[in-house]
Amino acid sequence: MFAPTGASSGSALVPSSRLGRERLRTFRVLAAARVVMALMLLAWLVLLPMLQAKGHGEGEPTSGLGYWVALAYLVLTALSLWWSFFRTGGLAWQVLIAIAVDLLAFSTLQFTAGYPAREFALIYALPVLAAGIYGTLSLTMFVAALVTLILLGGAAFAMMGGVAEAEQRMLNAAFVGIAYFAVAVLTWQLSQRLARQEARATASESIARRQMALNQRVIEAQRDGVMVVDGHMVLEALNPAAQHLLDLPWSDAVTARWLGGRKALRELPAAEAVRQEVERMAIDGEDELEVQVRTPAGRKLLLRLSRLDNLPGGTGYLIVLQDLREIDARIQQEKLAAMGRLVASVAHEIRNPLGAIGQANQLAREYAADPAQLERLHHLIGQNVERINRTVEDVLELGRTAPRDIGLMPCAPLMRELHAEFDKPDEGRIGLFIQDDAAQIRFDALHLRRILVNLLSNARRYASNQPRAIEIRQLGAERVREIQVSNDGPLIDAELRAQLFEPFRTTSSRGVGLGLYISHELCLRNGARLVYRIEREGTPQARGAFVIQIAPGPEA
């Protein structure tokens, strides 16, 4: 197997960016081409004297040294090819040695082979190409210049020996040298571009592999079952939770999770109900589907199916499986926890007024002869009884679901009634503005009254005693658009605003934290929204306001 670390160690002449898995394969092809070239040279040197003896050729006889050079070159090229397969380390040095061997062998043959020396101009393409593919620009130009000097030296040697057509050979050597320079530069440029593309491909491959590994880890860690099937209902992904929920045999799970996922759902009897729902979703053309199914083992599952479009290879389907027993158990636990908090809060809220009532009852015996003290104690007992009753009403309101009577009604009379009720004893503390006396609202009358009572109680608790410290505003002509209850008290912090309408959230020691929660729920049941916003924020006149936003009715 190819070892990237050993093969990518470059040198000053062969940079590591030119090496790698693909370049090693290319070098093996080059090494095989050198072996073929060596065989051809050896065959040429053997057959040429035979042709000359029969009178089919003329020229200088082949030197005996040429045979040994060609044979040695064949052995070295075969050794280089073997080394590239079995010793993948040090590819840079293999390239440099191959270039040096080629130059030495070809130049030696050119000066010792006799007649074939005139045909050796083109075989130098191998070292020039090797330098351009693997080496730096300096090495590439050096090899091209060295080849050109060898060719010119051969032509000059022939000229000094008085060989016929020596001048023509000199001219041919110059032209071939120029061509080698052009080939060297072009090869180096193409190799540069290929190196950059390989670097980008390697980086993308690394990112893709990491992303795939992360996705697999995330899927494996999911407590819910996760499955992915393609358009042919073939399983492509499966996590351990899905295997457990479907009670899949171990052999099927191994095939789906580690052997490429080529397992059709129809081959998994335990997943028959899942397959039927996915096929029904595909036939109906739905993008999402949530359905309950029962497995052959009797387990009730909640399936959430999603269609995955624009995927390579076609449409897929994401299947999320949840055990309904676990969901029910989790909901039950949350209910019990909420019930525990509610009971604790109610017990705490009731205990304080009960203590006050008990203490007042004891004092009533001591002050039986004092009518004024008895009246004060009776008033104290009444206040605490009312407080207990309000707490009980809040808890009972949580159990009521749908509004009892929703219909169009005028809102202004209720606003005036509440204004008169709460604007005592400090008259003028609450301001009232009604945009349209005839404007109607679609709301349960008792719910709306309960909401406004809660909001006005809160406003009266935190507002100052200045005139119009609390304002009630009814906005909207013909149909009520919104109702505002604002006050000049401290603004609610941003951190607390996100928890305003959660149950058991309160900053007051006198409540259980259900008033705003119940008001918010009642608004939702009537198709409205309760929000908190700050008017004239950032100015000294900033005021916090609770706003009931009324949804437009069908008539609108």
N, C-alpha and C positions, 0 to 999 in steps of 0.2 A: 504494500500500500504506500501511496505517496505521502511523504512526511513534509508538510508545508514549512516547518521550521528549518530543516536542513536544506531544502531546495531554495529557499528564499534568501539565504545569506549571500549577499552580493559582494562586490569588490569595487575598487576605484574605477575600473574600466567597464565592469558589468554591474550596473546598479540593481539593487534588490527589486525596484519597481518593474524591471524587465523580466523578473523571474516569477515563478508561481506554477500552479497546477497546469494551466493551459500551455504555458511556455515549455514545460517539461515534455508534454505530449508533442509539441512542435519540434523540440530538439530530438526526440526519438525518430520522428519522420525525417529530419535532416540527417541523423546518424545512419538511417537505413539508406537514404539517397547516396551518402558517401560510400557505403559498402557497394552499392550498385555501380557507382562510378569507378571504384577500385577494380571490380570485376571486368568492367568494360575496358579499362586501360590495360589490364593484364592480358585480356583476350586480344586486344588490338596489337600489343607488342608481340604476341605469339603468332598471330595469323599474318602479320605484315611481311615477315621474311619469306613465308611460303608463297605469298602472292608475288613478291619480287623475284623469287627463284623461277617461277613459271613465266616470267616476262610480262606480268600484268602491272607492274609498277616499276618505278625508277626512283632513284634518289640515294641518299646516304643510308648505309646499313644501320640497323638498330644496335646500339651498344649493349653489351651483356649486363652492364651495371643497371640499365633501365629495367630489366626483368626483376632484379633483386629489389630495386626501389618500389616497383609496382607491387611485388609480393609483400614487402614490408608494410606498405600503405594499406593493403587489403587486411593484413593482420591487425594493424592499429585501428582501422575503422570498425572491424568486427568487435574488437575489444571495447571500443568506445560505445557501440550499440549495446553490448552486453552490460556494460557498467551503468548505462542510463536506466536499465530496467531493474537491476539488482542493487545498485548503490545510488539512491536518489539524492544524497547529500552532496554539497559542493558543486552545484550546477554551474556556477560562474566559472570555476576552474575547468570544468569539462568543456565549456564553450571556448575559453581561451586556448586550451590545449588543442582542441579540434582546429581552430583557426591557424595556430602555429604549425601543426602537422600538415594541414592542407597546403599552406604556402611553401613549406619546405619540400614536400613531396612533389608538388607541381613544378616548382622552379628547378628542382633537380632533374626531373624527367625532361623538362624543356631543354636543358643544356646537355643531356646525355642520351636522349632517345634517338637522335639522328633525324631521319625523315619526318617522323611525326611532330617534331618540334614546331613546325609551322602551324599546326592545328591546335596548339595548346592555349590559344588566346582566350577561348570561351570557358574553359573549365575553372577559371579563377572566380566564376560567379558564386561558387559555394562559400568560400571564406568571406567574400564581400557581403553576401546576403546574411550570413551568420553574424557578422559584425554589426550590420544595420539593424537586425532584429533584436539582438541582445545587448549590444555595447552602447557606450556613450557616443556622442557625435565626434569626439576626438578620436576614439578608437576606430570608428567607421571611416573617417577621412584618412587616418593613418594606414589602414589596410588598403583602401583604394589607391592611395599614393604609392604604397609599396608594390602593389600589383602593377601599376603603371610603370614604375621604375624597372621591375623585372622584365616586362614586355619590351620596354625601350632598350634595356641591357641586352636582351636576346637579339634584337634587331641590330644593335651596334656590334655585337659579337659576330653576327653573320656578315655585316658590312666589312669588318676588319679581316674576315676570312675570305673575302672575295666571292662570296656567294652571289649567284645571279639574283636579280630582282631584290637586292638588299634595301635599296632606297624605298621601294614599294612596301616592303615589310616594316620599315621604320615609320612610314606614314600610317600604315594600318595599325601599328602599335599605339601611335599617338591618338588616333580616333577611338580605338577600343578603350584606352585609358580614360579618355573624356567620358565615354559612355559608362564606364565603371563608376566614375565620380557621380554622375547623374543617378545611376541606379542606387548607389550607396545613400545619397541624400534622400531620395524618394523612399527607400526602405526604412530609413531612420525616422522620417516624418510619419509614415504609416504606423510604425511600431510605437512611436510616441502616443499617437491617438488611441491605438489599441491598449496601451498601458493605462491611459486615463480611463477608458471605458471599463477595463478590468477592475480598476480600483473602485469606480463607482458601483460596478456590479457586486464586488465583494462587500462593500459597505452596505448596499441594499440587501444583500443576502443575509448579512449579519443582523441587520435590523429586523428583517422579516422572520428570521429564526428566533430572535429574542421575543418578538411580538407573539409568535406562535406558542413559544414556551410559556409566556406570561398568560396568554389566553387559556392555555391548557391548565395551568396552575389555578387560575381563577375559577374555571369550570369545575375542576376537581374539588375545590374548596367549598363550593356552593352546598348549602344544606338542602336546598330544593333540588329535585331531579331536573336535569337538563339533557335534552336530546335534540339532534339536528338530523333531518332527513332531506334528501333531494327530491326533485320532482317525480322520480320513479319509485318513491317510498323506500329508498335504500338508506340505511342508517349510516351517518357520517360522523357523528360524535355522540358520546354517552359518558356520563359521569357516574361515580359509585352510588350517589344518592338515587339516581334513576334506576340503576341496576337493582338496588334494594327495594324501591317502591314497586317495581314491576315483578319482583321475584324472578329475575332472569337467571337461567342456568349459568354457571361459571364459564362453560365453554363458549356460549353465545356472547357473553360479556367480553371475554378475551378477544374474540374475533372482531367485535365492534370497537373496542377501545385501543387495541394494540396491533391489529393486523390489517389496518387500512379501512376498517369500517364497512366493508362490502358485504353487508348482511341485510337482506330485504326484511321489512317488517312482517310480511306475510309468512316468513320462515320462523317468526317468533310468536308462538301461540300466546305467551303471556302479554304481548303487546297488541293483541288483536283489537281491543277497544280503542287504543290510541290510533291504530291504523285507520279504523273506520271513521273516526272523527276528522283526521287529517284529510282523508279522501273526500269526505262530505264538505269540508271547508274548501278544498280545491275545486269541487264541482260547483259549489255556490258562488265561487269567486270572492269570498270574504277575505279581508286582510287580517282580521283578528277575531278570535273566538275564545270564549270561556265556557267550559262545560264540565259537568261532574260525570265521572264514569266509575265503574266497578271492575276490578281485575278478576281474572279467574280464581285467584286466591281469596277473594272476598274483601279486598282492600278498597275503600272508597277514596278516589283521587279527584282533585281539582286540576283540570288541564287548562293552561293558558297557551293558545296557539297563535303564532305570528307568522305572517308570510314574509319571506326575505327575497326581495326583488333585486335585480341588477347585480347578481352574483356571477363570477366567472363559472361557466359550466351550466348555467340555468338557475331557475327558481329553487329556493329551499324553504324549509319550514322549521321554525324554532318552537320547541315544545318544552314548557316548564311544568313540572309535576309537583303537586303539594298533597301531603296526606291530610285529608279532612279531619281525621281524629286529632292530629297534632294542632291543626288550626283551631278546632273546637276547644281543645285543652288550653291553648294559649289565650283564646278569648275568655274562657272561664277563669283563668288565672288573673287576667286583667280586670274582669268583673269583680272577682273576689278582692283584689287589691283596691279597686275603686270603692267597693262597698266598705272595706276596712277603713279607708281614709274618711269616707262619709260618716260612718258610725262614730269614729273617733272625734271628728269635727263637731258632729251634732251633739255628742255626749258632752264635749267641752262647752259648747254653746249653751246647752240646757243646764249644765251644772251651776254656772254662775248665777243665772236668775233664780234657780231653785234655792241656792244658798241665801240669796237676798230675801226671798219669800219666807224661808224658815226663820231668818233673823228677825224680819219684821213681825212675824207671828209671835215670837217670844217677847219682843218689845211691846206688842199690843197688850199683853197681860200686865205688864208693868205700868203702862199708861192708860189703863182701862178708864180711869176717872178723868182723863184729860182729853176732851173732844178734839182739840186742835192737833194734838199729837196723833190721835187715832186717825184723823182725816189724812194726815201726811203719810202715815204707815199704809192706810188703805190705797192711797194714790201710788205709793211705791210698789205695793203688791200688784196693782193693776198694770203698771208699766212692765213689770217683769213677766206677768202672764201674757201680755201682748207680745213681748219679745219671744217667749217660747212658742206662741201660736204662729208668729211670723216665720220662725225657723222651721216648724212643722209644715207650714204651707210651702215653703221653698223646696223641701224634700219631696212633698207630694207632687209638686209641679213637674219634677223630673220624670215622674211616671206617666204623665199625660202626653199623648202623641199628637194626633191630628187636631187641628183647630175645630172647635165645636160649631162655629157659625161664621162663615166667611161670606160677606156680601158688601155691597156699596153702602156707605153710610157717611153722613157729614162728620167732619172731624172737629170743627170749631167748637161745638158745645162741650165736648170732652176736654178740649184745651182750656176753655174758660173755667170749667168746673175744677180742674186740677190747679189752675192758677189761683183761684180763690181759696182752695184748700191749703195750699202750701205757702201762700203769701201772708201767713200769720205766724207769729204776732207782729213781725216787722214788715208792715205793709210798704210796698214800693221796692222791696229787696229783689223781687222777681218781676222781670219785664216780659210782656207778651206781645208778639207780632204775628198777625194772621194776614196773609196776602189776599186770600179769597174766602169769605165766610161761607160761600156755597160749595167750595171745593169738597169732593168726596174721596173716600179712601176705601180700598178693598182690603179689609183686615178684620180679624176676630176682635170684637169690641172688648171683651174681658182681657184678651192677650195684650192689646194695645194699652189698655189702662195699666196692666201689671208692669209693662215695660217702662212706661212713662213714670210710674210711681217709683220704680227702682232708680231711674236716672235722676229724678228730682231729689230723691233721698240722698243719693251720692253727692249731687251738686250742693245741696244745703249743708252737708257735712263739711265740705272743703271750701266753700265760697266765703268771701268776706261779708261784712254787714252793710256794705255800701249800697246805695240805691242802684237797682238794675245789676247787682252783682251776678244774678242768674238771669238768663234770657231763654225764653221758649219761642221758637220761630216755626211757623207753618208756611212752607213755600209751595207754590204751584197754583195755577189758575184752572178752575173746573175740576182737575184731578190733583190730589196732593202728590207732590214730587218728593219731598223729604221733610222730616221734622227734626229740628235741632234743639238740643239742650246744652247750653254752654254756661261756664262760670269763670270767675276771675281768680280762682284758686291756683295753687301750684300746678304747673304742667307735669304731665306724666313722662317719666324718663323714657328714652328710646328703648332701653333694654327691657323695660317692663311692658311696653306697648305690645310686643310680640306675644305676651302671655296674658293680656287683659281678659280675654274671653275663655280662658281655660278654667275648669272647675277647681275650687279650693285655693284659688289665688287671691289673696287679699292683703292689704297693708293696714287694715283696721283690726283692732282687737275686739270689735263688737260684732263681727260677722263671720260667717263660715266660708265666704268667697264664692257664693252661688248666685248672687244677684245679677252680675253682668253675664255670667254663663247662661243662666235661664233666659235673660233678655235676648241674648244672641240666638239661642235655640228657638225661642218663640218667633223671632223675626224670620228665621229660615223657614219655619213651618208655614208662615204666611207669605212666602215668596219675596221677602224683603231682606235687607242687609243692615247690620248694625256695625258702624265703623267709628273710629276715633280719629279726629284730625285737629290740627292747630290752626286757628284763624289769626291772620296778621302775624305770622311767625317771624321772630327776629326783631320785633318792635316792643316797646313798653306796654302796648295795648294787647299783647298776645293773649289769647284765651283758648282753653281746651274745650272741645265740643264733641258730644256723642251725637251721631247723626243716624237716623233711621232712613235709609234709602229705599223708596218704594219702587218696585218693578212696574213698568208700564203694563196696564191691563190689555185685554183683547180689544176693547173699544178704542184704545189709543192707536 
